[in-house]
């Protein structure tokens, strides 16, 4: 029988745990390979080898609806008033399984090509330089609102073809929708997510209609045009894909930026080394993604009974794959609690793995490297102005803000 996590420091709603979950993760790894956590009715998986393998295991799924009804799976259907959120969420690649996932990812990949991403490079670097120059001119500011948020939001909006005049609601819509990915979200969180789902979907429906009439070079036009063997994306699939690309395309990048710079400020010798040698930027980006993981947990449903270290996890159960713990597993990473910007062997799973590997990983890496390079080049005296506060969220790990000074 697996251990139960009642006597450990794992508590996703405790501010102390959220502030630094990594000691509790070490406890979890020491206790076993799978542990039941009653407050969220989930089986926690803390080891890198298991997380990596289970992300590729077809006995698990992000959804179960392709095989079972809610009742057959022993689950209560979501309340009818939550339907707009679930319609939006359930038609995106992240929460689909084959064959629908395979079809949609193939079609999206026709529009979201490496060439499409590479074409954004001058825009990404130019915008990063512009935002950092503004920060320097002001003598500092909030790295979250002045750089970490506006850069990826503008980039994915530019990619999708959303006009600048329409971009203000994008971040609030995304934040409200993503609130539903936390453990046991409140009814107020659900209400905000439903409202944002309706408003965002209505906006995109109008934008898709405009692009059908007048196609452009943007990703929305590419999604409309994408077809393969007679298959096309439905309007709902296009809407859900655009929302997923925006949400996933900036939430992790925003948090990786602020988590990363907060870690650098706490390790002044590493920051000094990075300032002295900008060729470290690519490996620094990977190490910061590992060191303080922006997405801490990824959930998977058990579609067929599985066994982990002698414990049978039955069909209908839910696994919580702990990315943050896996990224600190000493079985895989030498001195995992050490921030090593020169780390070469770094198989972190911050972008997931298997069929749900993040399609936007190359764009995220480009954005993180561009903002880091711009800060190193244009703000060499950047320093922390005030101790930051953590957001109360566990799953999407980030800061409320990061106040900095220059000069």
N, C-alpha and C positions, 0 to 999 in steps of 0.2 A: 504494500500500500504506500502511495506517495505521501510525502510530508504535507502538512497543512501550514499555511503561512501566518497563523494567528499569533505566534510568539516572536515574530521578527519585526524589523524596523520598516518593512515595506508597507507604505501607506500613501497612496497617490493623492490623498486629500489633505495631508499634513504639510504645512509650509516648510517645516524643517527637512522633511524628506524631499520635497520638490526642490528646495534650495541645493541639496547635494544628495542625489539618490545612489551614488556610486558605492559608498560603504555598504548600503543595504543590498545592492546587487552582489557584492562579494560574499555576503552572508548567504544569499540565495544559491549562488553557485556552489558554495561549500556544503549546502544541505542536500543538493541532489540535482537531477536533470529535469525534473518536472515537479511542480508543487501546486496544490490546489489553493485558490484564494477565494474564499466565500463571499466577501463583499461585492465582488464583480462577477461571481460565478464563472471564473476562468481558471484554466491551467496555465501557470507561468512557466515559460521555457527560457532559462537564463544563459545557457552555454552557446558559444559561437557555432560549434559543429552541429548541434541540434537545430538551432535557428536557421542556419544556412541550408541544411538538408530539408527541413520542413517547408521552407519557402518554395522548394522544388517538388514537393510530394503531392501527387495528384489525388491522394486520398483526403486532402484538405482543400478547402475552397474559400475564397473571399465571400462567395454567396453559396446558398444551398438551393435557391429557387429554380435552378435549371434541372434539379433532380427531385425535389420534394416540395410539397406545400408546407406552410408554417405548421399546420396541425400534424402532418406526417413526421415532421422533424422535431416535434415536441416543443415548439416555440409559439409564443403568443404573437399574432399579427400586430404590427404597429397601429396606433390609433388612426382612424380615418382622417382626423384633422392634420396629421403629419404627412399626408399623401404627397403634397407638392415637393417636399424635401426628398422623399424616397423615389418619386418618379425621376427627379433630376439625378440623384445619386446612383440609382440602380441601372441607369443606362450609360454610365461612364465605364471606361476600361478598368478602372481600379477595382470596381465591385462586380465585375463580370467574370465568368469562367467560359472555357471553350464549350461549344463552337463560337458563341457570340463574341467572346473576347478576341479570339483569333481573327475573326472577320473584321472587327472594328479596328484592332491594332494594325492589321495589314493595310486597311484603307487610310487610317490616320498617318501611317508611316509614309504613304505616297505623297502626303502634303508636308509632313514634318520631317523633311529630309536633312541630312548633314549639310547639304548645300544651302538650304533655307536658314539653318542655324548660323553657318559661317558667314552668310550675307549680312547678318546682324552685327558682326564683330566691330566694324567702324562705329556703328550707332551705339553699341554697348560701351566701348571705350570712350567715345566722345561724351556721352551722358555722364559716365563716372567722373571724368575730368571736370565737367561743368559743375556737377554737384559738389565735388570736393573743393573746387576753387571757391564756390559760394560759401562753403563752410569755413574755409580759411579766411575769406574776406570778413566774415562775421566774428572771427576770433574764437570760433567753436560753436557748439550747439548740441543737439541730440542726434547721435549717430543713427539712431533708429529712424526717426522721422525725416532727417535731412539727407540720408544716403541709403540705408538698408532697405527701407520701404519703397521710396520712389523709383529706385533703379530697376528692380525686377518687375514691378507693376507696370512701369512705362514700357519695358522691353517686351513683355508678353502681350500688352495691349497693342503695341506697334506691330508685333508679329501677327496678331489676330486681325488687325485692321480696325481697331476701335479708335475713333477720333479723339484727339486730346480733350476736346470740350466735353466728352462723355465719360471721362475716366475717374472723376471724383468718387463715385459710389463703389468702384470696384473693390477697393481694400475693405471698406465696411461690409459689403456683401460677402466677401470671402471669409472674413473673420466670423461673421454670424453663422455661415454655413459650416465652417470648420469646427465650431463649438460642439457640433453633434458627434465629433470623433473622439471626444473625451470620454472617460469612463463614467457611466451612469449620469448622462446629462440631465439637467433639470427641465421642468416643463417650460420655464421662461426661456431657457436656451433653445428648446424646440420651437417655441413661438417665433423667436427671432430668426431661426434657420428657415422656417416655413415662409416667413415674409420675404426674406432675402432670396429664397429660391424662386418665388413667384415673380418678384421684381426683376431679378437677373434674367430669368427665362423669357419674360415679356420683352425685355430690351433686346436680347439676342435674336428672338423671333423676328423682330422688326429689322435688325441688322442683316440677318440671313436673307430676308425678302429683298432688301435693297441690293445685296450682293448678287442675288440671282438675276436681278434686272440689269445690274451694272457690275460685272465681275472686275476684280482688281488683282494685284500681285500678292495679296495678303492670305493668311492661313484659312480664314473663313471661306474665301473664294476657292482655295485649294480643296477644302473639305467638301464643298458643294460639287466640285468637278471630279473628285476621286471616285474611281469605280474599278472593279476587278471582276471579270467573269460574270458580268451582269449585276453584281452587287453594288449598291450605293448605301451611303449613310442615310438613315431616316432623319427627319428634322429634329426629333427628340435626341437622337444619338449625336447630331451635330451640336446641339445646345449643351448636352451633358459633357461632350468632349471639350468644348470651349471653356466651360466652367471648371472642369478638372484641370485643364492646362493652366488656367489662371491661378486656381487655388494651389495646386501642387507646384506650379511654376514660380510662385513667389513666397509662399508661407515658409518652406524649408530654407530658402535662400535668405530671407529676412532674419530668421532665427540663427542660421549658421553664421551670418555676418556679425551679429551682436554677441552671440555666444563666443565666437572666435576672438573678437577684439577684447572682450572681457577676460578671456583666458590669457591673451598676450599681455594685457596690462598687469595681470597677476604674476607674470613671469617676465620681468623686465630684461633679464639676460637673453631670453629667446627673442624678444622683440628687438633688442639691440643687434643680435645676430642677423635677423631678417632685414633690418634697416641697412646693415653693412653689406648684405649679399642678396640682391633681389632675385637672383636665380633660384632661391629657395621657395619662391611663391607657389609653384605647382605642388611641391611636396607639403608645404605648409597648409595649403587648402585641404588636402586629403587628411592631414593629421588633425586639423581643427574639426573637420567633419566627424572624425573618429572620437576625439577627446571629449567633446561635449555634444552629443548626438542631437540634432534638431528634431527628429522623429524618434521617440523613445520606444514605441510599442506598435506592433502590427498584428491585427487580429485575423485568425483563420478558423473556419468552422470545420469540425471533424465530420466528413461525409461517410467514411467507413471506419470501423474500429481500428485504432492503431495501438501499438505498444511502445512505450518509451521506458527503457531501463526497468523492465519488469512490471510496469504499471500500464494497465489497459485503459485507454481513454476512449469512451464509447461514442458511437455516432450521436450527433446532436450536441456534443460538448463544444466549447470554444477555447481555443488556445490563444494566449497572449505571448507573442514572440518578442522578447525584450531586446530591442536593438542596442540600447545603451549599455546593457549588461554584456551582450555579445561582443561589443566593441571594446570592452575592458577585460576580456577573458585572457588570463595569463597563459593558457594553453596555446594561444594563437599569437598574442602580442607580447613581446619582451618588454618588461617594465611598463605595463599598460597605464599605470597612474602617472607616468612621466610624459610631459609634453615634449615630444621629440620632432622638431620641424624637419629633420633630415631623415626621418624614418622611411626606409625603402620598401620593406615588406609590410604592406599595409592593406590587407584584404578586408577593410571595414565594409559593413553592409548598410551604410546610411542611405543608400539608394535602393535598398531591397535586393532581390535576386529572383531568378526564375522568370516565369512569363510576366510577372508584374514588376520587373525591373524598371526603374524610372525612365521613361522615354525622353524626359527633359534633362537627364544628367549632364550631357555635354553643354547645354545652355547654362545650367546652374554653375558648372565649373568655370565657364567663361565669365559669368557675371561676378562670381566670388574673386577670381583672379584679377579682373578689371578694377573692382572697387579697392582691393588690397593694394594693387600696384599704384593706383591714383593716390591713395592715402600715404603710401611710402614715399612717392615722388614729390607730392605737393604739400604734405603736412608732416614733415620729418620730426616736428616737435610735438606731435599729437600726444596728449596725456589725459588721463581720467580726471574729471572735475568733481565727481560725486559718486559714492557707492551706489550701484544700481540695485533695483528691486526685481525679483523674479516675478514673472507672470504666474498666477496660481495654477495654470494648466500643467498637467504631467505629460500627456501624450505628445503634444506639440510644445517643445521646451524652448522658452525664450525669455527675454527681459521686457519689463515695462518701458524701459528707455535706457540709453547709455550716454550720459552727459560728458562731453569732452571739451578740452581747451586747446587752442593752437597759438603759438607765439610766445 
